[in-house]
């Protein structure tokens, strides 16, 4: 073995070790930064609940291999065409205008690929709409440019949430433009139903760790849900351009133990195990009307 070969082998080994070390370091940082962006990160945020794990699986294990495979296939075709059918290699162009077999293939193949993707896509979409029985309801209202939270199951108390100024964020050692003064607080391991609406223009309630992204539309209430698996702080932001200060209305969800959540509710003047108000199902109009008629006849 020549000296040059040994040097190249050593260089490749060192490069491989460096890439492995960088991957391990990035993975470690990702574990430490659950619920917020990772500096230098290249993947989706780590999952904070089971739904987000399904999103990561769909993206990394289903979509990415298909995207990479199609891209390499198309690149290979382009390289082949450039080499095989350039003027020097193919001075006399072919005279045919179409090929039925190829046309059927390039029509059927995308259809089959999309049908395969649809199996996982529809399953994930159904999971987001198949909400279990909620343990807690939080109503979220988007405003220009802050968020308002209400807890109808705890007596209906509500509060506004604004971004922390830079000096206060640095003093508290929390991420500037992500941390807020009054975060949304929920208990860990509980199904949280989130009712989302807007007060002025369209906003969007988005939290990457839970895979949440729901439009806040004035005059309409949209619904989503999540079930946090670990205590911690999970940051998000408005994801719909809503005006000049769109970039300054972050979302902070603090996930705490149930006893700490109960203490937080009591500290805000809420009631524990209160009867749901705004979150309850709408009354049966037909049944109410019929009951009123029977009462009046009696």
Phi and psi in degrees as a GROMACS rama.xvg file:
@    title "Ramachandran Plot"
@    xaxis  label "Phi"
@    yaxis  label "Psi"
@TYPE xy
-75.8341  164.814  UNK-2
-63.7341  -39.4716  UNK-3
-62.1842  -39.7758  UNK-4
-64.8904  -42.4487  UNK-5
-62.0246  -43.2581  UNK-6
-63.2359  -42.2078  UNK-7
-64.6106  -40.3508  UNK-8
-63.3142  -44.282  UNK-9
-62.2125  -41.4344  UNK-10
-62.8883  -43.2222  UNK-11
-63.533  -40.2613  UNK-12
-63.9508  -43.5191  UNK-13
-64.709  -41.2071  UNK-14
-63.4819  -40.6826  UNK-15
-63.9272  -42.1898  UNK-16
-64.7748  -38.38  UNK-17
-64.5849  -42.6685  UNK-18
-64.4229  -40.9704  UNK-19
-63.1182  -43.1601  UNK-20
-64.0099  -40.5433  UNK-21
-64.4539  -39.8828  UNK-22
-64.528  -44.8262  UNK-23
-62.903  -42.2333  UNK-24
-64.2332  -42.1895  UNK-25
-64.3068  -40.9525  UNK-26
-63.1405  -39.9961  UNK-27
-64.3275  -42.7346  UNK-28
-63.8786  -37.058  UNK-29
-63.1498  -39.4693  UNK-30
-64.9676  -36.4663  UNK-31
-74.8027  -25.5335  UNK-32
-108.284  40.4521  UNK-33
-60.8996  126.91  UNK-34
96.0705  0.87316  UNK-35
-151.976  165.436  UNK-36
-63.3763  147.927  UNK-37
-104.078  120.759  UNK-38
-56.7119  127.523  UNK-39
77.1376  5.28588  UNK-40
-71.5238  151.939  UNK-41
-127.964  -0.400093  UNK-42
-114.937  175.778  UNK-43
-65.1831  156.295  UNK-44
-62.0341  147.794  UNK-45
-56.8621  148.864  UNK-46
-75.2881  136.704  UNK-47
-100.649  -8.99138  UNK-48
-154.021  177.636  UNK-49
-67.1052  -35.2442  UNK-50
-62.7968  -42.035  UNK-51
-66.5955  -31.7362  UNK-52
-63.4194  -36.9424  UNK-53
-65.8968  -37.2378  UNK-54
-62.8335  -44.5963  UNK-55
-63.7388  -42.4985  UNK-56
-61.6312  -44.7344  UNK-57
-61.7727  -41.413  UNK-58
-73.4643  -50.8983  UNK-59
-79.3947  -38.3596  UNK-60
-99.1023  -18.5993  UNK-61
-110.099  -59.1773  UNK-62
-70.9009  -47.9321  UNK-63
-61.571  -45.4974  UNK-64
-60.6372  -38.5825  UNK-65
-66.6992  -44.2166  UNK-66
-62.5465  -46.1748  UNK-67
-64.6585  -42.7294  UNK-68
-61.3586  -45.2582  UNK-69
-64.9471  -41.9872  UNK-70
-61.7638  -44.938  UNK-71
-66.5169  -37.1758  UNK-72
-63.9648  -46.3661  UNK-73
-64.8275  -40.9548  UNK-74
-60.7891  -42.4096  UNK-75
-62.2204  -41.5075  UNK-76
-62.2394  -42.4187  UNK-77
-62.3276  -44.5531  UNK-78
-62.7992  -42.4379  UNK-79
-61.8354  -44.8166  UNK-80
-64.3659  -42.9893  UNK-81
-61.8224  -41.4593  UNK-82
-79.0587  -43.6562  UNK-83
-80.8472  -31.8284  UNK-84
-118.102  25.7247  UNK-85
-76.4366  170.617  UNK-86
-62.8165  -35.458  UNK-87
-70.9659  -44.1137  UNK-88
-80.0368  -24.1479  UNK-89
-137.785  73.7578  UNK-90
-66.4651  -25.1964  UNK-91
-108.888  105.083  UNK-92
-65.6366  152.134  UNK-93
-69.0943  154.082  UNK-94
-106.313  -4.75384  UNK-95
-73.8519  155.043  UNK-96
-106.472  -21.3828  UNK-97
-159.129  166.188  UNK-98
-137.87  110.658  UNK-99
-60.0901  -40.9271  UNK-100
-61.9499  -45.738  UNK-101
-65.7352  -40.716  UNK-102
-64.7087  -39.0331  UNK-103
-65.8323  -40.3419  UNK-104
-65.062  -46.4304  UNK-105
-77.8856  -6.28261  UNK-106
-91.9289  -43.7399  UNK-107
-72.2796  -38.2268  UNK-108
-60.6375  -49.5993  UNK-109
-60.8889  -35.3506  UNK-110
-63.1722  -44.7731  UNK-111
-65.2877  -39.9934  UNK-112
-63.2858  -44.7449  UNK-113
-66.1656  -35.9904  UNK-114
-65.2916  -38.8022  UNK-115
-64.0779  -45.2441  UNK-116
-62.3819  -38.4561  UNK-117
-61.9011  -31.5716  UNK-118
-58.1313  -47.9947  UNK-119
-77.713  -34.6038  UNK-120
-65.8899  -47.666  UNK-121
-67.5591  -34.866  UNK-122
-62.8821  -42.3921  UNK-123
-67.8016  -41.9328  UNK-124
-61.0067  -41.0046  UNK-125
-64.7956  -39.1112  UNK-126
-61.4525  -37.4799  UNK-127
-69.1386  -27.5545  UNK-128
-94.319  -14.9202  UNK-129
-90.7858  69.5278  UNK-130
-74.4123  130.299  UNK-131
-66.3376  175.154  UNK-132
-60.8957  122.022  UNK-133
-73.3378  144.187  UNK-134
-92.5313  -17.2476  UNK-135
-158.204  141.919  UNK-136
-120.902  133.945  UNK-137
-126.293  126.997  UNK-138
-95.8176  126.698  UNK-139
-115.161  128.091  UNK-140
-121.942  125.603  UNK-141
-87.5341  131.891  UNK-142
-127.069  161.504  UNK-143
-85.3477  104.432  UNK-144
-135.198  81.2615  UNK-145
-160.503  173.149  UNK-146
-114.935  147.843  UNK-147
-119.597  138.391  UNK-148
-122.982  138.879  UNK-149
-132.129  143.591  UNK-150
-118.722  84.0591  UNK-151
-63.8479  -29.7824  UNK-152
-73.387  -16.1188  UNK-153
-111.557  33.7115  UNK-154
96.3664  -2.3427  UNK-155
86.2237  14.2931  UNK-156
-67.5463  152.595  UNK-157
-145.284  164.466  UNK-158
-160.745  163.016  UNK-159
-100.224  152.656  UNK-160
-128.362  118.251  UNK-161
-119.272  155.828  UNK-162
-65.8939  139.612  UNK-163
-70.757  136.263  UNK-164
-60.3508  159.426  UNK-165
-60.6167  -42.4296  UNK-166
-64.9161  -39.3651  UNK-167
-70.6499  -35.6736  UNK-168
-65.512  -42.4861  UNK-169
-66.726  -39.2059  UNK-170
-64.1815  -34.9967  UNK-171
-88.6976  -2.65224  UNK-172
57.1145  46.9299  UNK-173
-123.839  159.638  UNK-174
-65.0637  124.012  UNK-175
-68.6432  140.752  UNK-176
71.8042  7.31573  UNK-177
-123.851  -36.1809  UNK-178
-77.0379  150.24  UNK-179
-129.198  169.293  UNK-180
-80.035  -37.3207  UNK-181
-128.594  95.2787  UNK-182
-77.9167  161.09  UNK-183
-76.1124  128.619  UNK-184
-117.044  131.977  UNK-185
-138.515  155.566  UNK-186
-81.3286  148.06  UNK-187
-73.1677  145.845  UNK-188
75.5062  11.4588  UNK-189
-113.486  145.513  UNK-190
-76.805  117.222  UNK-191
-107.207  116.786  UNK-192
-88.3237  129.203  UNK-193
-114.692  118.068  UNK-194
-97.903  121.134  UNK-195
-117.176  129.606  UNK-196
-146.933  173.889  UNK-197
-124.34  150.375  UNK-198
-98.6465  -20.8277  UNK-199
-137.933  -62.8088  UNK-200
-125.022  -179.769  UNK-201
-77.8805  124.448  UNK-202
-113.583  -174.865  UNK-203
-148.996  123.006  UNK-204
-87.852  107.794  UNK-205
-130.077  133.348  UNK-206
-140.008  107.446  UNK-207
-60.3962  -37.1974  UNK-208
-64.3915  -28.474  UNK-209
-103.92  0.944029  UNK-210
68.0573  29.9063  UNK-211
-92.7141  136.587  UNK-212
-161.323  94.0248  UNK-213
-128.831  128.963  UNK-214
-67.4742  138.582  UNK-215
-103.506  96.7862  UNK-216
-104.492  126.761  UNK-217
-58.5699  134.277  UNK-218
81.5912  3.566  UNK-219
-140.33  144.419  UNK-220
-113.525  116.508  UNK-221
-98.0503  156.256  UNK-222
-127.32  138.316  UNK-223
-145.646  179.746  UNK-224
-158.251  162.364  UNK-225
-157.389  164.323  UNK-226
-139.802  96.7636  UNK-227
-66.5312  136.543  UNK-228
-97.1295  -21.4773  UNK-229
-133.361  142.341  UNK-230
-64.0261  150.944  UNK-231
156.085  -175.661  UNK-232
-111.787  126.464  UNK-233
-121.437  120.242  UNK-234
-101.003  149.388  UNK-235
-149.652  -174.136  UNK-236
-150.574  161.816  UNK-237
-63.7126  132.897  UNK-238
-117.507  24.5979  UNK-239
-133.126  123.625  UNK-240
-57.0319  116.366  UNK-241
-128.022  12.5087  UNK-242
136.436  -173.952  UNK-243
-63.5868  -30.636  UNK-244
-105.781  28.7491  UNK-245
-55.0458  -37.0889  UNK-246
-76.9959  -0.412518  UNK-247
-119.487  32.6448  UNK-248
-130.102  72.9963  UNK-249
-72.9889  168.887  UNK-250
-122.662  129.329  UNK-251
-126.887  123  UNK-252
-114.26  115.425  UNK-253
-96.472  117.469  UNK-254
-99.5837  121.246  UNK-255
-129.721  170.504  UNK-256
-66.72  152.637  UNK-257
-54.7243  -39.8446  UNK-258
-67.1223  -36.3639  UNK-259
-69.5687  -34.4065  UNK-260
-65.0074  -43.2912  UNK-261
-62.15  -39.8003  UNK-262
-65.1497  -39.1647  UNK-263
-64.3785  -41.7111  UNK-264
-62.0679  -45.6116  UNK-265
-62.7385  -38.5849  UNK-266
-66.267  -23.6738  UNK-267
-97.383  11.2893  UNK-268
79.3462  16.0123  UNK-269
-85.636  175.07  UNK-270
-116.583  138.156  UNK-271
-84.4282  137.178  UNK-272
56.3465  36.6882  UNK-273
-74.3546  157.445  UNK-274
-70.4055  126.902  UNK-275
-57.0893  139.473  UNK-276
-109.698  -83.1115  UNK-277
-66.1369  -23.9639  UNK-278
-84.0279  -9.59386  UNK-279
-70.5561  159.718  UNK-280
-67.2295  148.15  UNK-281
-63.8307  147.243  UNK-282
-64.508  152.708  UNK-283
-76.1577  102.528  UNK-284
-61.3086  -42.0194  UNK-285
-64.3846  -44.7513  UNK-286
-64.5946  -39.7968  UNK-287
-64.5605  -41.9593  UNK-288
-64.851  -43.1431  UNK-289
-62.6645  -42.8482  UNK-290
-62.221  -38.1952  UNK-291
-65.9016  -40.7993  UNK-292
-64.3822  -43.6913  UNK-293
-61.8174  -41.5437  UNK-294
-62.8283  -40.9278  UNK-295
-70.1594  -31.5721  UNK-296
-71.0062  -33.2753  UNK-297
